[in-house]
Amino acid sequence: MGRFKLALAQLPSVKGNIERNIESHIHAVKVAVRKKASIVVFPELSLTGYEPDLAEQLALKIDDRQLSPLADLAADCGVWLVVGAPIRQKNGIAIGSLVFSPQGEISVYLKIHLHPGEEKWFVPGSEYLSLNIEGETVALAICADVCNPGHVATYEKQGASVYVAGVLITPTGYPEDSQQLANYALEHNLLVAIANFNQPTGGYSTAGCSAAWGPEGEIVSASDTASQLVCVERDDEGWCSEIVSL
């Protein structure tokens, strides 16, 4: 068994351009692999940008051929990938995190708690998803999920040791949200982490500052505007971190 290492990819997305965004994702993953990451997590809707108006035309299925480069990369590099995209369901479009495993499997977590107004474009998910990676149980969330204390509490009951979310958090929302995430880490004895955008998307300013918190407080935070990879690793003394430019 290797040593668990989480990489949070803080990067911009090109509006509606899945092909270009896959290219930037591949670059970030290759950097993460050089740093021996076990899992790389991207922001909410990272493959399209946060563009609700375009969700219907851009929505993917998990077996979409456009996703093959990411599936192949995960398998070839032996790394888990968690990538944001609108996902087509029988009952509508959901905000999803596509999960590519080192074994070539693709699964998806669908955002359970929609932000007010998102119901105009999206339907909520209902099922929780955790990944077992290098001795850690990694629980997945997307943006507004983290504003609902019951979400993280459910994962704690299921044995989670890491709670990680792809998000879009604005500068005005970041102080309150980050404090809530720090509180989760303390209350539930978890590593809590977010991957945020560093450039505007969907007409929203973004805070950057992708970060991780442990029970003793903040472990690491990226800058507000730089494209960076935030790496967090468990060693013999606890959690340690590194920030790498993309």
Backbone as CSV, one residue per row, in Angstrom:
resi,resn,N_x,N_y,N_z,CA_x,CA_y,CA_z,C_x,C_y,C_z
1,MET,0.840,-1.191,0.000,0.000,0.000,0.000,0.878,1.245,0.000
2,GLY,0.566,2.227,-0.888,1.322,3.458,-0.945,0.852,4.439,0.109
3,ARG,1.446,5.617,0.079,1.076,6.674,1.013,0.057,7.580,0.348
4,PHE,-1.051,7.891,1.036,-2.128,8.678,0.462,-1.695,10.122,0.243
5,LYS,-2.010,10.636,-0.962,-1.711,12.025,-1.279,-2.827,12.593,-2.138
6,LEU,-3.454,13.641,-1.644,-4.553,14.316,-2.325,-4.007,15.533,-3.061
7,ALA,-4.406,15.703,-4.325,-4.044,16.887,-5.104,-5.311,17.630,-5.505
8,LEU,-5.357,18.924,-5.202,-6.473,19.788,-5.553,-6.026,20.670,-6.713
9,ALA,-6.710,20.568,-7.846,-6.313,21.315,-9.037,-7.087,22.628,-9.109
10,GLN,-6.390,23.733,-8.871,-6.992,25.060,-8.983,-6.601,25.643,-10.335
11,LEU,-7.600,25.775,-11.221,-7.324,26.211,-12.583,-8.574,26.826,-13.189
12,PRO,-8.449,27.593,-14.269,-9.627,28.138,-14.947,-10.202,27.139,-15.933
13,SER,-11.435,27.374,-16.346,-12.050,26.591,-17.410,-12.448,27.516,-18.546
14,VAL,-12.292,27.031,-19.780,-12.731,27.778,-20.960,-14.225,27.524,-21.149
15,LYS,-15.004,28.566,-21.252,-16.456,28.461,-21.329,-16.903,27.494,-22.406
16,GLY,-17.538,26.403,-21.989,-18.168,25.470,-22.902,-17.250,24.648,-23.781
17,ASN,-15.940,24.758,-23.579,-14.994,24.084,-24.481,-14.425,22.848,-23.794
18,ILE,-15.130,21.742,-23.912,-14.734,20.522,-23.220,-13.365,20.038,-23.686
19,GLU,-13.104,20.117,-24.981,-11.826,19.635,-25.511,-10.646,20.413,-24.925
20,ARG,-10.754,21.743,-24.913,-9.671,22.556,-24.341,-9.520,22.280,-22.854
21,ASN,-10.631,22.128,-22.165,-10.568,21.903,-20.727,-9.987,20.527,-20.403
22,ILE,-10.263,19.533,-21.213,-9.635,18.230,-21.007,-8.119,18.356,-21.135
23,GLU,-7.667,19.156,-22.084,-6.227,19.359,-22.246,-5.605,19.952,-20.987
24,SER,-6.252,20.959,-20.402,-5.706,21.559,-19.175,-5.786,20.590,-18.008
25,HIS,-6.819,19.764,-17.981,-6.923,18.748,-16.933,-5.773,17.735,-17.056
26,ILE,-5.493,17.321,-18.277,-4.421,16.350,-18.483,-3.084,16.921,-18.015
27,HIS,-2.842,18.182,-18.317,-1.605,18.817,-17.847,-1.527,18.791,-16.321
28,ALA,-2.628,19.158,-15.663,-2.634,19.177,-14.197,-2.404,17.781,-13.627
29,VAL,-3.023,16.790,-14.242,-2.850,15.418,-13.750,-1.404,14.970,-13.897
30,LYS,-0.777,15.295,-15.009,0.612,14.890,-15.205,1.522,15.531,-14.167
31,VAL,1.259,16.778,-13.812,2.021,17.420,-12.733,1.773,16.693,-11.418
32,ALA,0.510,16.360,-11.150,0.164,15.666,-9.910,0.817,14.294,-9.838
33,VAL,0.865,13.603,-10.950,1.479,12.274,-10.971,2.973,12.367,-10.669
34,ARG,3.616,13.406,-11.170,5.042,13.592,-10.849,5.242,13.819,-9.359
35,LYS,4.211,14.335,-8.707,4.260,14.539,-7.251,3.709,13.345,-6.487
36,LYS,3.453,12.268,-7.211,3.002,11.004,-6.615,1.632,11.110,-5.952
37,ALA,0.728,11.866,-6.569,-0.635,11.986,-6.047,-1.392,10.681,-6.194
38,SER,-2.226,10.387,-5.221,-3.124,9.235,-5.287,-4.426,9.589,-5.995
39,ILE,-4.875,10.858,-5.827,-6.144,11.317,-6.356,-6.024,12.796,-6.685
40,VAL,-6.626,13.198,-7.814,-6.641,14.597,-8.228,-8.092,15.038,-8.340
41,VAL,-8.440,16.137,-7.663,-9.816,16.630,-7.626,-9.868,18.014,-8.274
42,PHE,-10.865,18.212,-9.150,-11.030,19.456,-9.896,-12.274,20.214,-9.412
43,PRO,-12.398,21.506,-9.782,-13.558,22.303,-9.352,-14.890,21.806,-9.917
44,GLU,-15.955,22.365,-9.388,-17.311,22.073,-9.850,-17.445,22.395,-11.345
45,LEU,-18.001,21.469,-12.118,-18.231,21.674,-13.554,-16.964,22.115,-14.283
46,SER,-15.846,21.538,-13.906,-14.553,21.972,-14.439,-14.394,21.713,-15.929
47,LEU,-15.083,20.726,-16.483,-14.920,20.420,-17.909,-15.656,21.396,-18.818
48,THR,-16.601,22.148,-18.272,-17.392,23.083,-19.078,-17.307,24.509,-18.585
49,GLY,-16.798,24.706,-17.362,-17.019,25.949,-16.646,-18.407,25.918,-16.030
50,TYR,-18.629,26.836,-15.068,-19.953,26.896,-14.441,-20.867,27.697,-15.366
51,GLU,-21.520,26.988,-16.277,-22.334,27.606,-17.336,-23.692,26.920,-17.402
52,PRO,-24.582,27.223,-16.451,-25.881,26.538,-16.426,-26.662,26.660,-17.732
53,ASP,-26.568,27.810,-18.398,-27.309,28.009,-19.641,-26.878,27.041,-20.742
54,LEU,-25.661,26.526,-20.629,-25.134,25.614,-21.645,-25.228,24.150,-21.233
55,ALA,-25.747,23.900,-20.048,-25.703,22.541,-19.496,-26.423,21.536,-20.375
56,GLU,-27.561,21.912,-20.920,-28.334,20.976,-21.736,-27.547,20.535,-22.969
57,GLN,-26.882,21.461,-23.644,-26.158,21.088,-24.859,-24.810,20.451,-24.567
58,LEU,-24.255,20.676,-23.370,-22.923,20.155,-23.050,-22.959,18.885,-22.214
59,ALA,-24.132,18.501,-21.727,-24.218,17.382,-20.779,-23.634,16.094,-21.358
60,LEU,-22.952,15.360,-20.508,-22.267,14.128,-20.883,-22.919,12.923,-20.214
61,LYS,-22.692,11.767,-20.800,-22.946,10.498,-20.127,-21.596,9.916,-19.712
62,ILE,-21.606,9.021,-18.740,-20.319,8.569,-18.211,-19.533,7.740,-19.221
63,ASP,-20.212,7.241,-20.245,-19.503,6.475,-21.266,-19.237,7.306,-22.528
64,ASP,-19.335,8.623,-22.424,-19.097,9.499,-23.563,-17.661,9.351,-24.064
65,ARG,-17.495,9.259,-25.367,-16.159,9.055,-25.936,-15.229,10.235,-25.693
66,GLN,-15.792,11.434,-25.473,-14.959,12.594,-25.162,-14.137,12.389,-23.894
67,LEU,-14.609,11.509,-23.033,-13.956,11.290,-21.740,-12.830,10.263,-21.807
68,SER,-12.664,9.621,-22.949,-11.656,8.562,-23.069,-10.248,9.000,-22.680
69,PRO,-9.804,10.214,-23.056,-8.446,10.605,-22.653,-8.255,10.642,-21.141
70,LEU,-9.287,11.034,-20.418,-9.172,11.071,-18.957,-9.197,9.663,-18.366
71,ALA,-10.054,8.819,-18.898,-10.096,7.431,-18.427,-8.775,6.726,-18.701
72,ASP,-8.225,6.950,-19.880,-6.950,6.319,-20.227,-5.824,6.843,-19.336
73,LEU,-5.847,8.137,-19.061,-4.802,8.738,-18.231,-4.825,8.174,-16.818
74,ALA,-6.018,8.058,-16.246,-6.135,7.501,-14.896,-5.582,6.086,-14.844
75,ALA,-5.923,5.285,-15.852,-5.461,3.895,-15.882,-3.953,3.818,-16.126
76,ASP,-3.461,4.615,-17.051,-2.040,4.563,-17.387,-1.155,5.049,-16.244
77,CYS,-1.646,6.046,-15.498,-0.839,6.646,-14.435,-1.135,6.079,-13.053
78,GLY,-2.155,5.230,-12.947,-2.490,4.645,-11.656,-2.978,5.666,-10.651
79,VAL,-3.796,6.631,-11.109,-4.268,7.713,-10.242,-5.782,7.839,-10.376
80,TRP,-6.436,8.256,-9.292,-7.867,8.541,-9.311,-8.074,9.985,-9.762
81,LEU,-9.103,10.219,-10.579,-9.456,11.564,-11.026,-10.912,11.843,-10.672
82,VAL,-11.171,13.058,-10.177,-12.534,13.507,-9.871,-12.738,14.822,-10.617
83,VAL,-13.582,14.775,-11.649,-13.696,15.843,-12.642,-15.141,16.319,-12.724
84,GLY,-15.343,17.637,-12.786,-16.698,18.178,-12.776,-17.316,18.317,-14.149
85,ALA,-18.603,17.941,-14.289,-19.301,18.044,-15.574,-20.808,17.943,-15.362
86,PRO,-21.605,18.533,-16.279,-23.047,18.272,-16.260,-23.303,16.862,-16.789
87,ILE,-24.134,16.123,-16.099,-24.362,14.717,-16.420,-25.823,14.493,-16.800
88,ARG,-26.026,13.870,-17.952,-27.374,13.618,-18.421,-27.973,12.409,-17.702
89,GLN,-29.140,12.624,-17.108,-29.884,11.580,-16.427,-31.249,11.423,-17.090
90,LYS,-31.956,10.361,-16.756,-33.287,10.148,-17.330,-34.250,11.269,-16.953
91,ASN,-34.059,11.834,-15.754,-34.980,12.863,-15.272,-34.446,14.278,-15.461
92,GLY,-33.332,14.447,-16.168,-32.799,15.778,-16.385,-31.282,15.803,-16.333
93,ILE,-30.724,17.004,-16.186,-29.278,17.204,-16.112,-28.885,17.408,-14.662
94,ALA,-27.851,16.732,-14.229,-27.340,16.876,-12.862,-25.932,17.441,-12.893
95,ILE,-25.540,18.076,-11.805,-24.161,18.515,-11.630,-23.386,17.344,-11.056
96,GLY,-22.378,16.888,-11.781,-21.714,15.663,-11.374,-20.227,15.788,-11.179
97,SER,-19.688,14.857,-10.423,-18.254,14.601,-10.346,-18.015,13.234,-10.968
98,LEU,-17.382,13.223,-12.124,-16.999,11.974,-12.773,-15.760,11.425,-12.088
99,VAL,-15.780,10.157,-11.763,-14.667,9.518,-11.060,-14.045,8.480,-11.983
100,PHE,-12.780,8.681,-12.290,-12.016,7.741,-13.121,-11.044,7.003,-12.218
101,SER,-11.138,5.680,-12.190,-10.291,4.882,-11.304,-9.059,4.379,-12.037
102,PRO,-8.016,4.002,-11.298,-6.829,3.414,-11.928,-7.126,2.082,-12.614
103,GLN,-8.238,1.459,-12.263,-8.613,0.173,-12.853,-9.442,0.341,-14.136
104,GLY,-9.650,1.586,-14.572,-10.389,1.828,-15.798,-11.886,1.964,-15.624
105,GLU,-12.350,1.981,-14.401,-13.785,2.117,-14.144,-14.164,3.594,-14.056
106,ILE,-15.400,3.920,-14.469,-15.918,5.278,-14.380,-17.211,5.248,-13.561
107,SER,-17.276,6.092,-12.553,-18.488,6.229,-11.759,-18.795,7.718,-11.625
108,VAL,-19.888,8.049,-10.967,-20.258,9.458,-10.875,-20.955,9.740,-9.547
109,TYR,-20.613,10.878,-8.966,-21.347,11.417,-7.819,-22.149,12.606,-8.331
110,LEU,-23.430,12.687,-7.988,-24.300,13.770,-8.414,-24.630,14.669,-7.221
111,LYS,-24.468,15.948,-7.414,-24.683,16.952,-6.367,-26.072,16.792,-5.750
112,ILE,-26.106,16.607,-4.453,-27.362,16.348,-3.751,-28.079,17.644,-3.386
113,HIS,-27.338,18.634,-2.900,-27.920,19.895,-2.434,-27.634,20.994,-3.451
114,LEU,-28.647,21.378,-4.202,-28.477,22.425,-5.195,-28.466,23.801,-4.539
115,HIS,-27.696,24.707,-5.142,-27.716,26.102,-4.708,-29.044,26.708,-5.137
116,PRO,-29.626,27.615,-4.336,-30.881,28.238,-4.757,-30.787,28.809,-6.173
117,GLY,-31.723,28.456,-7.006,-31.735,28.892,-8.395,-31.250,27.837,-9.365
118,GLU,-30.436,26.896,-8.892,-29.908,25.870,-9.791,-30.977,24.896,-10.266
119,GLU,-32.084,24.822,-9.543,-33.137,23.887,-9.937,-33.757,24.268,-11.288
120,LYS,-33.493,25.486,-11.767,-33.964,25.884,-13.093,-33.316,25.045,-14.190
121,TRP,-32.075,24.611,-13.933,-31.311,23.886,-14.946,-30.998,22.442,-14.565
122,PHE,-30.952,22.179,-13.258,-30.410,20.903,-12.795,-31.377,20.164,-11.874
123,VAL,-31.222,18.848,-11.854,-31.941,18.006,-10.900,-30.939,17.530,-9.839
124,PRO,-31.390,17.306,-8.604,-30.469,16.871,-7.565,-30.189,15.377,-7.630
125,GLY,-29.013,15.000,-7.132,-28.708,13.593,-6.931,-29.236,13.136,-5.587
126,SER,-29.042,11.864,-5.285,-29.567,11.332,-4.018,-28.613,10.354,-3.340
127,GLU,-27.560,9.942,-4.017,-26.696,8.894,-3.475,-25.315,9.436,-3.124
128,TYR,-24.808,8.987,-1.995,-23.466,9.361,-1.537,-22.434,8.435,-2.187
129,LEU,-21.208,8.946,-2.320,-20.161,8.135,-2.931,-18.831,8.362,-2.216
130,SER,-18.239,7.275,-1.741,-16.920,7.308,-1.118,-15.972,6.399,-1.893
131,LEU,-14.709,6.745,-1.876,-13.671,5.982,-2.561,-12.668,5.477,-1.537
132,ASN,-12.261,4.243,-1.668,-11.241,3.682,-0.774,-9.890,3.748,-1.476
133,ILE,-9.013,4.631,-0.974,-7.748,4.921,-1.636,-6.619,4.921,-0.610
134,GLU,-5.675,4.018,-0.765,-4.465,3.993,0.073,-4.787,4.087,1.564
135,GLY,-5.783,3.354,1.988,-6.123,3.310,3.408,-7.034,4.420,3.889
136,GLU,-7.425,5.338,3.005,-8.338,6.420,3.371,-9.696,6.195,2.702
137,THR,-10.751,6.624,3.385,-12.093,6.621,2.811,-12.430,8.044,2.424
138,VAL,-12.455,8.302,1.124,-12.576,9.654,0.585,-14.024,9.904,0.177
139,ALA,-14.693,10.823,0.867,-16.090,11.160,0.617,-16.175,12.342,-0.330
140,LEU,-17.062,12.252,-1.324,-17.172,13.278,-2.357,-18.357,14.209,-2.114
141,ALA,-18.123,15.492,-2.405,-19.160,16.511,-2.307,-18.970,17.488,-3.459
142,ILE,-20.007,18.285,-3.736,-19.925,19.335,-4.744,-20.535,20.611,-4.179
143,CYS,-19.755,21.631,-4.071,-20.147,22.998,-3.733,-21.215,23.078,-2.630
144,ALA,-22.474,23.393,-2.978,-23.492,23.641,-1.959,-23.729,22.458,-1.028
145,ASP,-23.296,21.266,-1.408,-23.354,20.139,-0.468,-22.678,20.493,0.851
146,VAL,-21.560,21.232,0.768,-20.781,21.486,1.981,-21.464,22.488,2.902
147,CYS,-22.499,23.161,2.415,-23.246,24.097,3.254,-24.306,23.396,4.094
148,ASN,-24.437,22.099,3.915,-25.438,21.308,4.632,-24.747,20.357,5.603
149,PRO,-24.765,20.675,6.915,-24.044,19.862,7.891,-24.418,18.384,7.869
150,GLY,-25.649,18.071,7.484,-26.059,16.674,7.433,-25.318,15.874,6.385
151,HIS,-24.809,16.546,5.369,-24.090,15.863,4.294,-22.794,15.265,4.824
152,VAL,-21.988,16.089,5.455,-20.720,15.588,5.995,-20.972,14.630,7.152
153,ALA,-22.021,14.871,7.942,-22.331,13.979,9.068,-22.692,12.577,8.581
154,THR,-23.403,12.502,7.454,-23.737,11.195,6.885,-22.473,10.452,6.492
155,TYR,-21.551,11.153,5.863,-20.292,10.518,5.475,-19.479,10.070,6.692
156,GLU,-19.487,10.870,7.755,-18.746,10.454,8.955,-19.303,9.132,9.486
157,LYS,-20.624,8.997,9.488,-21.248,7.761,9.954,-20.868,6.578,9.076
158,GLN,-20.546,6.862,7.807,-20.147,5.809,6.874,-18.647,5.509,6.942
159,GLY,-17.937,6.203,7.837,-16.530,5.900,8.049,-15.552,6.738,7.259
160,ALA,-15.986,7.894,6.745,-15.091,8.741,5.964,-13.941,9.269,6.811
161,SER,-12.769,9.371,6.188,-11.623,10.025,6.827,-11.207,11.290,6.084
162,VAL,-11.689,11.423,4.826,-11.402,12.597,3.996,-12.719,13.037,3.363
163,TYR,-12.970,14.353,3.364,-14.170,14.941,2.768,-13.704,16.004,1.793
164,VAL,-13.943,15.796,0.492,-13.375,16.698,-0.512,-14.447,17.103,-1.515
165,ALA,-14.404,18.379,-1.914,-15.428,18.918,-2.801,-14.809,19.735,-3.917
166,GLY,-15.350,19.581,-5.121,-15.129,20.539,-6.191,-16.146,21.653,-6.019
167,VAL,-15.695,22.908,-6.066,-16.568,24.023,-5.707,-16.424,25.184,-6.683
168,LEU,-17.382,26.097,-6.609,-17.243,27.459,-7.097,-17.614,28.348,-5.923
169,ILE,-16.622,28.955,-5.320,-16.858,29.841,-4.184,-16.367,31.233,-4.560
170,THR,-17.214,32.233,-4.327,-16.888,33.612,-4.649,-16.103,34.265,-3.512
171,PRO,-15.462,35.403,-3.773,-14.745,36.092,-2.694,-15.640,36.472,-1.522
172,THR,-16.889,36.850,-1.797,-17.773,37.234,-0.690,-18.221,36.025,0.123
173,GLY,-18.333,34.863,-0.523,-18.786,33.673,0.192,-17.681,32.919,0.894
174,TYR,-16.424,33.185,0.513,-15.325,32.353,0.995,-15.124,32.418,2.517
175,PRO,-15.156,33.591,3.153,-14.895,33.605,4.605,-15.841,32.702,5.399
176,GLU,-17.136,32.787,5.110,-18.093,31.957,5.845,-17.936,30.480,5.501
177,ASP,-17.780,30.187,4.214,-17.673,28.787,3.797,-16.408,28.138,4.352
178,SER,-15.305,28.859,4.311,-14.052,28.276,4.794,-14.099,28.029,6.300
179,GLN,-14.767,28.910,7.024,-14.897,28.690,8.463,-15.752,27.459,8.744
180,GLN,-16.802,27.286,7.971,-17.651,26.104,8.143,-16.871,24.827,7.842
181,LEU,-16.044,24.855,6.809,-15.245,23.684,6.458,-14.221,23.380,7.543
182,ALA,-13.605,24.406,8.085,-12.665,24.203,9.192,-13.378,23.586,10.397
183,ASN,-14.604,24.026,10.639,-15.383,23.465,11.751,-15.700,21.987,11.511
184,TYR,-16.000,21.630,10.266,-16.256,20.227,9.950,-15.030,19.372,10.272
185,ALA,-13.866,19.852,9.886,-12.641,19.087,10.125,-12.448,18.813,11.615
186,LEU,-12.723,19.828,12.427,-12.575,19.681,13.874,-13.661,18.787,14.452
187,GLU,-14.912,19.060,14.093,-16.045,18.346,14.685,-16.054,16.871,14.312
188,HIS,-15.689,16.565,13.064,-15.803,15.194,12.568,-14.455,14.480,12.451
189,ASN,-13.372,15.168,12.855,-12.027,14.577,12.825,-11.672,14.078,11.425
190,LEU,-11.798,14.994,10.450,-11.584,14.671,9.048,-10.517,15.578,8.435
191,LEU,-9.941,15.127,7.323,-9.301,16.045,6.397,-10.409,16.563,5.494
192,VAL,-10.587,17.886,5.450,-11.610,18.528,4.624,-10.894,19.388,3.593
193,ALA,-11.297,19.283,2.316,-10.558,19.984,1.268,-11.496,20.424,0.144
194,ILE,-11.110,21.526,-0.536,-11.881,22.031,-1.668,-10.952,22.390,-2.823
195,ALA,-11.430,22.139,-4.050,-10.772,22.600,-5.272,-11.671,23.658,-5.889
196,ASN,-11.171,24.898,-5.993,-11.959,26.027,-6.462,-11.376,26.583,-7.760
197,PHE,-12.178,27.322,-8.499,-11.692,28.047,-9.669,-10.834,29.239,-9.230
198,ASN,-9.908,29.655,-10.093,-9.080,30.822,-9.819,-9.347,31.983,-10.767
199,GLN,-10.288,31.795,-11.713,-10.671,32.850,-12.646,-12.194,32.846,-12.778
200,PRO,-12.800,33.986,-13.179,-14.256,34.047,-13.286,-14.820,32.969,-14.213
201,THR,-16.019,32.516,-13.885,-16.721,31.528,-14.715,-18.220,31.735,-14.543
202,GLY,-18.944,31.650,-15.645,-20.386,31.799,-15.581,-20.858,33.143,-15.065
203,GLY,-20.024,34.170,-15.209,-20.380,35.493,-14.710,-20.086,35.704,-13.238
204,TYR,-19.480,34.731,-12.594,-19.155,34.834,-11.174,-17.660,35.066,-10.967
205,SER,-17.326,35.975,-10.064,-15.950,36.066,-9.589,-15.672,34.862,-8.715
206,THR,-14.424,34.428,-8.686,-14.069,33.257,-7.891,-12.950,33.595,-6.922
207,ALA,-12.949,32.907,-5.807,-12.019,33.248,-4.725,-10.677,32.547,-4.830
208,GLY,-10.577,31.491,-5.667,-9.360,30.697,-5.620,-9.210,30.092,-4.238
209,CYS,-7.997,30.162,-3.700,-7.745,29.733,-2.316,-8.216,28.309,-2.044
210,SER,-8.027,27.408,-3.029,-8.273,25.986,-2.774,-7.482,25.583,-1.545
211,ALA,-8.077,24.789,-0.695,-7.467,24.622,0.629,-7.827,23.286,1.248
212,ALA,-7.104,22.984,2.327,-7.377,21.795,3.132,-7.270,22.151,4.598
213,TRP,-8.143,21.546,5.392,-8.165,21.742,6.836,-8.120,20.391,7.535
214,GLY,-7.448,20.349,8.660,-7.455,19.187,9.524,-8.089,19.550,10.848
215,PRO,-8.171,18.618,11.778,-8.779,18.909,13.072,-8.106,20.046,13.829
216,GLU,-6.854,20.323,13.504,-6.128,21.391,14.204,-6.123,22.706,13.430
217,GLY,-6.879,22.789,12.321,-6.970,24.041,11.583,-6.497,23.912,10.148
218,GLU,-6.316,25.056,9.515,-5.920,25.062,8.106,-4.542,24.453,7.925
219,ILE,-4.438,23.594,6.923,-3.167,22.960,6.585,-2.474,23.730,5.482
220,VAL,-3.250,24.133,4.457,-2.648,24.790,3.298,-3.744,25.505,2.519
221,SER,-3.373,26.597,1.828,-4.290,27.301,0.954,-3.529,27.828,-0.238
222,ALA,-4.144,27.702,-1.424,-3.559,28.261,-2.640,-3.756,29.775,-2.647
223,SER,-3.191,30.440,-3.650,-3.410,31.867,-3.814,-4.807,32.106,-4.381
224,ASP,-5.163,33.367,-4.558,-6.504,33.657,-5.059,-6.608,33.563,-6.577
225,THR,-5.529,33.812,-7.316,-5.640,33.880,-8.775,-4.702,32.953,-9.538
226,ALA,-3.685,32.395,-8.922,-2.716,31.560,-9.646,-3.289,30.179,-9.930
227,SER,-2.850,29.598,-11.039,-3.169,28.197,-11.329,-2.177,27.337,-10.558
228,GLN,-2.687,26.574,-9.631,-1.823,25.830,-8.713,-2.408,24.463,-8.400
229,LEU,-1.518,23.578,-8.015,-1.878,22.255,-7.518,-1.562,22.242,-6.026
230,VAL,-2.576,21.966,-5.224,-2.404,21.914,-3.777,-2.337,20.444,-3.376
231,CYS,-1.204,20.040,-2.850,-0.982,18.638,-2.488,-0.974,18.481,-0.976
232,VAL,-1.716,17.489,-0.501,-1.779,17.203,0.936,-1.522,15.720,1.124
233,GLU,-0.589,15.402,1.999,-0.144,14.019,2.169,-0.109,13.652,3.641
234,ARG,-0.554,12.447,3.939,-0.436,11.969,5.317,0.925,11.305,5.504
235,ASP,1.678,11.808,6.483,2.937,11.157,6.827,2.854,10.618,8.248
236,ASP,3.971,10.207,8.816,3.960,9.575,10.134,3.537,10.518,11.250
237,GLU,3.602,11.843,10.990,3.286,12.821,12.034,1.959,13.531,11.790
238,GLY,1.290,13.216,10.692,0.020,13.887,10.396,-0.032,14.322,8.939
239,TRP,-0.653,15.482,8.697,-0.800,15.978,7.333,0.264,17.014,7.011
240,CYS,0.895,16.876,5.861,1.851,17.863,5.366,1.405,18.298,3.975
241,SER,1.956,19.406,3.459,1.413,19.969,2.231,2.490,20.605,1.366
242,GLU,2.112,20.823,0.099,2.970,21.463,-0.873,2.090,22.120,-1.930
243,ILE,2.526,23.287,-2.436,1.826,23.969,-3.520,2.742,24.002,-4.727
244,VAL,2.192,23.587,-5.880,2.972,23.467,-7.115,2.288,24.308,-8.189
245,SER,3.041,25.055,-8.964,2.482,25.860,-10.045,2.046,24.952,-11.214
246,LEU,0.964,25.371,-11.873,0.489,24.681,-13.069,0.751,25.532,-14.309
